[in-house]
Amino acid sequence: MSAEIQNELIKICGRMITEKVIRSVIDEKKFYSIIVDATSDISGTEQLSLSIRHLSRDNNQIQIKEEFIGFTPLSDSSAKRIFEKIIEYLRSTGLDLTYLRGYDGCSVMSGHIGGVQKLISDTAPRALYVHCASHSLDLAICDACDDKLIQLFFGTIKTIIKFISGSPKRQNLLKRAIQATTCNIKRQKLAKLVDRRCVETATSVLSFKQLFTSVMTLLEYLMENADAETGANARAYFKCIKDLDFIICLFVVSRIFAILKPYTEVLQSKNCDLAQCYDNIEEVAIYLAELKYDVTKFHELETELEHFAGENDITLTLPRTNKYENVSAYVKTIYETFIETTLTELGNRFSKHKKILANVLNLLPSYVVEKQFNDVKQAFDFYKDDLPSNDMNVLAAEFEMWQHKWKKTSISERPSNVLDSLNALLSIRSFYPNLYCLFELYAILPVTVSTAERSFSTMKRIKTTLRNSIGDERLSNLAIIHIHHDIASNLNVEDVINIFCKDKRRIKFTNK
């Protein structure tokens, strides 16, 4: 089979899958959002990944769906070109821009003056831009780690991990050290430290702390038994990790990252909505604020640090040049400063999310009982052209009935996020048509670009070093088939053949 025939068949399969994915959005004229991100493939071509976020009803349950719809190549990364590519691709799939209500994506998307945000808002005024919550958290943590002492700590960990993972022999020696020095620990290697990725960074730091004794054992062995260069490096690293500053940072950063890690993982879930996202961030911010002044928790950390130092033969003494009275005061300063900086950055990075959510939060059953119509009027006013009614008297009456309903319900039974509120409305939506529509609009607002980032992993599996000449269209369609393998496996072969036969064939005739 020729490459041309292969490409035609792959294109037909990709088109059939895409049509099935977006059919309900088009047929039922549903609102949707787009998730956009860009990366370079192995050949250096910038690829724009597009996914849609919409609502689906299965077994009388509303679910949030985030579905990949294709790659499109970028000749340049200007805002205008990205905008043109997005619009062109959406129109090629049959999606109506009239129903676009939200978007998220790469950094150039956010410019309100000359970025894609401005260009999309001119085309779809009610489409809200929401910056990726996972990226916001990553950037908040990155900024919180901007202190020189913390940066030096991360640099040391990164270098040591690279040193150990760079040699299979050293990796095997570490495994033997782990077996000899620790009990009941599943982890057998250090996790790679990835910049600006909170989950990976947290995992890396926590694994380093867990395997600290084994790392010391390995470095001691290399100092005595390795060649001159490796032994010298091992000696330098051994000295670094026994340093007071490093040990304090290891405990302080591990403590905060252990708290943040599960929240970051939740933010990457497809079912996470903006209300749940902000609730999670607010919850962790409140806890960190309490932790900063919790004397008991600090003493627990200090005791654990002293015990850890004793086990690993580390002396906790301040150098002469240190201005602090004792080690405890020094630890407390680093501890409180890191928490305070983290709180400040979380507030800065999520202020826009809070602004978008200010109105919808007041409509959630867990909040609405204490609110007034004026507290939510702006939300109704912004989406008035999308609602079944734009009469403020009707909307106010519907709000009052909604409020009355939840006043009669116990606090524990009141939904606290958009998706649960939608499902609570599903069977009674005829009584609350405007609220149902409003919750739908907020449910489809994107939270993260994780779906787009997952498509990059697929792209790397398809377009490899040995297969770097794959065309852009073939790459996109193969990615669609791979990601939507459940739909692809159920495609009717006869339908594919029939479409192939009906398509116009352009056979090239050459005179010899």
C-alpha distance (Angstrom), angle and dihedral (degrees) to the residues before:
residue distance angle dihedral
M1 . . .
S2 3.81 . .
A3 3.79 123.0 .
E4 3.83 89.6 -113.5
I5 3.82 92.7 56.2
Q6 3.81 90.7 45.4
N7 3.80 90.9 52.1
E8 3.80 92.0 49.0
L9 3.82 92.4 51.3
I10 3.82 92.1 45.1
K11 3.81 89.7 48.8
I12 3.82 91.6 51.5
C13 3.82 91.4 49.7
G14 3.81 91.2 47.7
R15 3.80 91.2 48.7
M16 3.82 93.0 48.9
I17 3.82 91.7 49.7
T18 3.82 93.2 47.4
E19 3.81 90.8 49.0
K20 3.80 90.1 52.2
V21 3.81 92.3 47.7
I22 3.81 95.0 51.8
R23 3.82 99.7 29.2
S24 3.81 95.1 100.9
V25 3.82 91.1 47.4
I26 3.81 91.5 53.2
D27 3.82 99.5 37.1
E28 3.80 96.1 45.7
K29 3.82 94.0 36.8
K30 3.78 91.7 -125.1
F31 3.77 125.3 179.2
Y32 3.78 115.1 -110.1
S33 3.80 142.9 175.1
I34 3.77 130.8 -143.0
I35 3.79 128.8 -131.9
V36 3.79 114.0 -155.1
D37 3.78 132.6 -178.8
A38 3.79 135.5 154.6
T39 3.78 137.1 -143.6
S40 3.80 138.5 160.6
D41 3.80 120.1 -103.4
I42 3.81 123.9 -139.5
S43 3.82 92.1 -84.4
G44 3.81 92.6 53.0
T45 3.82 97.2 -105.0
E46 3.80 113.8 141.3
Q47 3.81 108.0 -124.4
L48 3.80 122.6 -161.4
S49 3.81 113.0 -148.9
L50 3.81 116.9 -151.5
S51 3.81 126.7 -165.9
I52 3.79 132.5 165.4
R53 3.80 129.2 -137.7
H54 3.79 116.5 -152.4
L55 3.79 142.4 142.7
S56 3.78 125.8 -94.0
R57 3.79 129.9 -173.2
D58 3.82 116.9 -141.1
N59 3.82 123.0 170.3
N60 3.81 91.8 -13.7
Q61 3.80 90.7 -54.0
I62 3.78 124.1 114.1
Q63 3.79 114.1 -134.4
I64 3.78 132.3 -174.1
K65 3.79 112.2 -124.5
E66 3.80 125.5 -162.6
E67 3.79 109.9 -173.4
F68 3.78 132.5 179.1
I69 3.82 114.0 -126.8
G70 3.80 103.1 178.0
F71 3.79 154.4 -65.9
T72 3.77 124.7 -89.7
P73 3.84 123.7 -171.5
L74 3.80 122.0 -119.1
S75 3.78 121.1 -143.7
D76 3.81 89.1 -166.9
S77 3.81 135.8 2.0
S78 3.79 99.0 -125.9
A79 3.79 118.1 133.8
K80 3.81 91.8 -117.1
R81 3.81 93.4 52.7
I82 3.82 93.3 46.6
F83 3.80 89.9 49.4
E84 3.80 92.3 49.7
K85 3.81 91.8 48.7
I86 3.82 92.6 49.3
I87 3.80 93.4 49.5
E88 3.80 92.6 43.5
Y89 3.81 92.7 51.1
L90 3.81 95.0 44.9
R91 3.80 90.8 51.1
S92 3.82 91.5 47.9
T93 3.82 89.6 57.9
G94 3.80 92.7 48.5
L95 3.82 96.6 -111.6
D96 3.79 112.7 150.5
L97 3.81 113.8 -129.2
T98 3.80 88.2 -151.6
Y99 3.82 88.7 77.2
L100 3.82 97.2 45.8
R101 3.81 107.1 120.2
G102 3.80 106.8 163.2
Y103 3.78 145.2 14.7
D104 3.78 140.8 -175.4
G105 3.77 133.2 -177.7
C106 3.78 152.0 110.7
S107 3.81 124.4 -2.0
V108 3.81 95.8 -92.3
M109 3.83 87.9 60.3
S110 3.80 92.7 70.1
G111 3.81 103.2 62.1
H112 3.79 107.9 117.1
I113 3.81 91.6 -167.8
G114 3.80 106.5 40.6
G115 3.80 105.2 -6.3
V116 3.79 131.3 99.7
Q117 3.81 88.3 -89.3
K118 3.81 90.3 67.2
L119 3.82 93.4 45.3
I120 3.81 94.2 48.4
S121 3.81 92.8 45.0
D122 3.81 88.5 55.7
T123 3.83 89.7 53.4
A124 3.83 99.2 36.2
P125 3.84 108.3 20.5
R126 3.82 94.8 -176.2
A127 3.83 93.9 51.8
L128 3.81 106.7 108.1
Y129 3.79 123.1 -148.5
V130 3.82 112.5 -134.7
H131 3.78 118.8 -175.6
C132 3.81 113.9 -132.6
A133 3.82 107.5 -89.4
S134 3.81 92.8 -148.8
H135 3.81 90.8 53.5
S136 3.81 90.1 46.1
L137 3.80 90.0 53.8
D138 3.81 91.4 45.0
L139 3.81 90.7 51.3
A140 3.81 91.8 45.8
I141 3.81 90.8 53.7
C142 3.80 91.2 43.2
D143 3.81 90.9 53.6
A144 3.81 90.7 45.1
C145 3.83 88.1 55.8
D146 3.81 91.9 53.4
D147 3.82 91.9 104.4
K148 3.82 110.2 112.1
L149 3.80 93.1 -126.7
I150 3.82 91.7 52.9
Q151 3.81 91.5 44.4
L152 3.81 90.4 52.8
F153 3.81 89.0 49.8
F154 3.82 92.5 53.2
G155 3.79 91.4 44.5
T156 3.81 90.4 54.3
I157 3.81 93.6 49.2
K158 3.81 92.1 46.6
T159 3.81 92.5 50.1
I160 3.81 94.0 47.5
I161 3.82 92.6 48.2
K162 3.81 89.8 49.5
F163 3.81 90.2 48.1
I164 3.82 93.3 52.4
S165 3.82 98.1 38.9
G166 3.82 91.3 46.8
S167 3.79 91.7 73.8
P168 3.85 126.6 50.4
K169 3.80 87.8 -153.5
R170 3.81 92.3 56.2
Q171 3.81 90.3 45.8
N172 3.81 90.4 54.4
L173 3.79 90.9 46.8
L174 3.82 89.0 52.5
K175 3.82 90.6 52.3
R176 3.80 89.6 52.2
A177 3.81 90.1 47.8
I178 3.82 90.3 50.8
Q179 3.81 91.3 51.6
A180 3.80 90.8 48.1
T181 3.82 99.0 45.1
T182 3.82 106.7 31.5
C183 3.78 137.7 50.8
N184 3.81 130.1 -149.5
I185 3.81 95.1 0.9
K186 3.79 114.6 141.1
R187 3.79 96.0 -165.8
Q188 3.79 111.8 93.9
K189 3.80 100.8 176.3
L190 3.79 142.8 29.4
A191 3.80 117.1 -92.2
K192 3.79 116.8 -120.6
L193 3.80 114.8 -106.5
V194 3.83 110.7 -126.5
D195 3.81 118.3 -166.3
R196 3.82 117.2 -123.2
R197 3.82 93.2 8.7
C198 3.79 109.5 110.5
V199 3.82 96.8 -167.5
E200 3.81 94.2 48.9
T201 3.82 93.1 42.1
A202 3.81 91.9 49.4
T203 3.81 91.2 47.4
S204 3.81 90.6 49.4
V205 3.82 95.2 49.8
L206 3.81 93.7 43.9
S207 3.81 92.1 48.6
F208 3.82 90.8 49.0
K209 3.80 90.8 52.9
Q210 3.80 91.3 46.9
L211 3.82 92.7 50.3
F212 3.81 96.5 36.0
T213 3.83 95.3 116.0
S214 3.81 91.1 48.7
V215 3.82 91.2 49.8
M216 3.82 90.1 51.7
T217 3.81 90.5 49.5
L218 3.82 90.5 50.8
L219 3.81 93.3 48.5
E220 3.81 91.6 48.6
Y221 3.80 90.0 51.7
L222 3.82 92.2 49.2
M223 3.80 91.2 48.8
E224 3.81 89.7 59.8
N225 3.80 103.6 32.2
A226 3.82 110.8 26.1
D227 3.80 128.7 86.4
A228 3.80 120.0 -81.1
E229 3.82 97.7 -92.5
T230 3.82 95.7 44.3
G231 3.79 91.0 43.9
A232 3.81 91.7 51.5
N233 3.81 91.5 50.2
A234 3.80 91.3 46.9
R235 3.82 90.4 51.2
A236 3.82 91.6 51.0
Y237 3.82 92.4 48.3
F238 3.81 91.4 45.8
K239 3.79 89.9 54.8
C240 3.83 91.7 47.2
I241 3.81 96.3 53.3
K242 3.83 92.2 47.8
D243 3.80 90.1 55.0
L244 3.81 115.7 114.5
D245 3.83 93.8 -127.8
F246 3.81 91.8 52.5
I247 3.82 94.0 49.6
I248 3.81 93.2 48.0
C249 3.83 92.0 48.2
L250 3.81 90.4 46.9
F251 3.81 91.1 57.1
V252 3.81 97.3 40.0
V253 3.82 95.7 46.2
S254 3.83 92.4 42.6
R255 3.81 90.2 52.4
I256 3.81 93.8 53.2
F257 3.81 95.8 39.1
A258 3.81 91.3 51.2
I259 3.82 86.9 59.5
L260 3.82 96.1 44.6
K261 3.82 99.2 43.1
P262 3.86 99.1 77.6
Y263 3.81 91.1 46.0
T264 3.80 90.8 53.7
E265 3.80 90.9 51.0
V266 3.83 91.4 50.7
L267 3.82 90.7 51.9
Q268 3.82 89.6 59.6
S269 3.81 92.6 58.6
K270 3.82 117.1 110.6
N271 3.82 90.8 -136.4
C272 3.80 93.7 56.4
D273 3.80 112.2 110.8
L274 3.79 128.3 -164.6
A275 3.80 94.0 -100.2
Q276 3.80 91.3 53.3
C277 3.81 89.7 44.1
Y278 3.79 93.6 54.1
D279 3.81 92.4 42.0
N280 3.81 89.0 55.4
I281 3.80 93.1 48.8
E282 3.80 91.9 46.0
E283 3.81 90.8 48.3
V284 3.80 93.4 51.9
A285 3.82 91.4 44.0
I286 3.82 91.6 53.3
Y287 3.80 91.0 48.2
L288 3.81 92.7 49.0
A289 3.82 90.3 49.2
E290 3.81 89.8 53.2
L291 3.80 91.5 43.7
K292 3.79 91.7 56.0
Y293 3.82 91.5 64.0
D294 3.81 98.2 32.2
V295 3.81 103.0 114.9
T296 3.81 93.2 -173.2
K297 3.81 93.3 54.9
F298 3.78 91.2 47.5
H299 3.81 92.0 51.6
E300 3.82 89.0 49.7
L301 3.81 89.4 53.9
E302 3.80 90.9 46.6
T303 3.82 92.4 49.7
E304 3.81 91.4 48.5
L305 3.81 89.7 49.2
E306 3.82 92.1 52.0
H307 3.81 91.9 47.3
F308 3.82 90.9 47.9
A309 3.82 91.4 49.7
G310 3.80 91.3 49.9
E311 3.81 92.5 50.3
N312 3.81 91.9 51.2
D313 3.81 97.3 41.0
I314 3.82 93.5 -113.8
T315 3.80 119.2 153.0
L316 3.80 114.5 -137.1
T317 3.79 101.3 -151.4
L318 3.78 129.9 133.7
P319 3.81 119.4 -121.1
R320 3.80 116.5 -116.4
T321 3.79 92.4 -107.5
N322 3.81 93.2 57.2
K323 3.82 112.1 108.8
Y324 3.83 96.2 -150.8
E325 3.81 123.2 101.3
N326 3.80 95.5 -132.2
V327 3.81 143.6 -9.2
S328 3.82 92.5 -95.1
A329 3.82 92.3 59.3
Y330 3.81 90.5 47.4
V331 3.82 92.8 50.3
K332 3.81 90.9 47.2
T333 3.81 92.5 52.3
I334 3.82 93.3 51.3
Y335 3.82 90.6 43.4
E336 3.81 96.3 50.4
T337 3.81 94.4 40.3
F338 3.81 92.8 52.8
I339 3.82 92.5 48.3
E340 3.82 92.3 46.4
T341 3.81 92.7 49.2
T342 3.81 90.9 47.9
L343 3.82 91.1 51.2
T344 3.81 92.1 48.7
E345 3.80 92.8 50.1
L346 3.82 92.8 46.5
G347 3.80 88.7 53.7
N348 3.81 92.5 48.7
R349 3.81 96.2 45.2
F350 3.80 96.8 45.9
S351 3.81 99.5 40.2
K352 3.84 91.3 99.9
H353 3.81 91.6 49.6
K354 3.80 88.2 52.9
K355 3.80 91.6 50.7
I356 3.82 92.3 52.5
L357 3.80 91.6 46.5
A358 3.79 97.8 43.7
N359 3.81 92.7 99.0
V360 3.80 103.4 34.6
L361 3.81 92.1 50.7
N362 3.79 88.3 61.1
L363 3.82 90.0 56.2
L364 3.80 95.6 54.0
P365 3.83 112.3 106.6
S366 3.81 91.4 -119.8
Y367 3.84 90.2 59.7
V368 3.81 107.5 23.2
V369 3.82 97.0 79.8
E370 3.81 91.0 72.5
K371 3.82 98.5 40.7
Q372 3.79 137.1 92.9
F373 3.81 127.8 -136.4
N374 3.81 89.6 -109.9
D375 3.83 87.9 62.6
V376 3.83 90.6 63.4
K377 3.80 102.1 26.6
Q378 3.81 92.6 101.0
A379 3.83 91.5 59.9
F380 3.80 91.8 52.4
D381 3.78 90.7 45.4
F382 3.84 94.3 50.8
Y383 3.82 92.9 51.9
K384 3.82 97.7 32.9
D385 3.83 92.7 121.2
D386 3.83 90.6 54.4
L387 3.80 96.5 48.3
P388 3.82 124.0 89.6
S389 3.82 88.0 -120.0
N390 3.80 131.4 27.8
D391 3.81 94.2 -173.5
M392 3.81 106.1 119.3
N393 3.81 91.3 -152.5
V394 3.81 90.4 57.7
L395 3.81 91.4 45.4
A396 3.81 92.3 48.9
A397 3.81 91.1 50.6
E398 3.81 91.0 49.2
F399 3.80 90.1 49.9
E400 3.81 91.3 51.4
M401 3.81 92.2 50.8
W402 3.81 90.5 47.9
Q403 3.79 90.3 50.3
H404 3.81 91.8 47.5
K405 3.82 91.1 51.3
W406 3.80 93.7 57.4
K407 3.79 95.5 41.6
K408 3.81 86.1 67.8
T409 3.82 91.5 51.4
S410 3.79 125.3 83.4
I411 3.81 116.6 -106.3
S412 3.81 92.9 -115.5
E413 3.82 91.2 58.4
R414 3.81 96.5 51.2
P415 3.84 113.3 105.3
S416 3.79 114.1 -121.3
N417 3.81 101.2 -165.9
V418 3.80 137.0 53.1
L419 3.81 98.2 -109.7
D420 3.82 94.3 51.5
S421 3.81 89.5 46.3
L422 3.82 90.1 52.5
N423 3.79 91.8 51.1
A424 3.81 89.8 48.4
L425 3.82 87.9 53.5
L426 3.80 96.3 45.2
S427 3.81 98.6 89.7
I428 3.83 93.7 39.6
R429 3.80 100.0 36.0
S430 3.81 92.0 119.8
F431 3.83 87.3 68.8
Y432 3.81 93.3 47.4
P433 3.83 105.4 31.2
N434 3.80 95.6 150.6
L435 3.79 95.4 47.6
Y436 3.80 90.3 46.6
C437 3.80 90.3 53.4
L438 3.80 92.0 46.0
F439 3.81 92.6 51.7
E440 3.81 89.2 48.5
L441 3.79 89.7 55.2
Y442 3.79 92.9 50.5
A443 3.82 93.5 43.9
I444 3.81 92.5 59.6
L445 3.81 94.8 51.9
P446 3.83 105.4 113.6
V447 3.79 119.0 -114.3
T448 3.81 102.5 -173.6
V449 3.81 140.6 3.1
S450 3.81 91.1 -127.2
T451 3.83 91.6 120.7
A452 3.81 90.3 56.5
E453 3.80 91.2 46.4
R454 3.81 90.6 51.8
S455 3.80 88.9 54.8
F456 3.82 88.6 58.3
S457 3.81 88.8 61.3
T458 3.80 88.4 54.6
M459 3.80 90.8 48.5
K460 3.81 90.9 53.8
R461 3.80 90.5 52.3
I462 3.81 92.2 50.6
K463 3.80 102.7 38.5
T464 3.79 105.1 45.3
T465 3.79 135.5 161.4
L466 3.81 90.0 -89.7
R467 3.82 93.0 44.3
N468 3.79 99.4 40.8
S469 3.82 96.5 130.9
I470 3.83 95.3 68.0
G471 3.81 109.7 133.2
D472 3.80 120.3 -115.0
E473 3.82 94.7 -115.2
R474 3.81 92.4 47.7
L475 3.83 90.1 48.3
S476 3.80 92.0 51.8
N477 3.81 94.5 47.8
L478 3.82 93.7 45.1
A479 3.81 88.8 51.0
I480 3.82 90.4 51.1
I481 3.82 90.7 50.4
H482 3.81 91.9 46.9
I483 3.81 97.2 46.0
H484 3.82 94.2 42.9
H485 3.81 93.7 41.8
D486 3.82 90.9 142.3
I487 3.82 90.1 61.8
A488 3.82 93.0 38.2
S489 3.81 92.3 55.2
N490 3.82 89.8 55.8
L491 3.81 97.5 48.7
N492 3.80 113.5 124.9
V493 3.81 108.3 -117.9
E494 3.82 90.6 -152.7
D495 3.81 90.2 57.2
V496 3.80 91.1 51.1
I497 3.82 91.2 50.2
N498 3.82 92.6 46.8
I499 3.81 92.3 52.2
F500 3.80 89.9 46.2
C501 3.82 90.4 53.1
K502 3.81 93.4 47.8
D503 3.81 95.8 47.8
K504 3.79 115.4 97.3
R505 3.79 110.2 -101.5
R506 3.78 118.3 -148.0
I507 3.81 104.0 -158.0
K508 3.78 113.9 -171.5
F509 3.82 113.1 -133.6
T510 3.77 117.4 -163.1
N511 3.78 129.3 -168.8
K512 3.77 115.1 -130.6
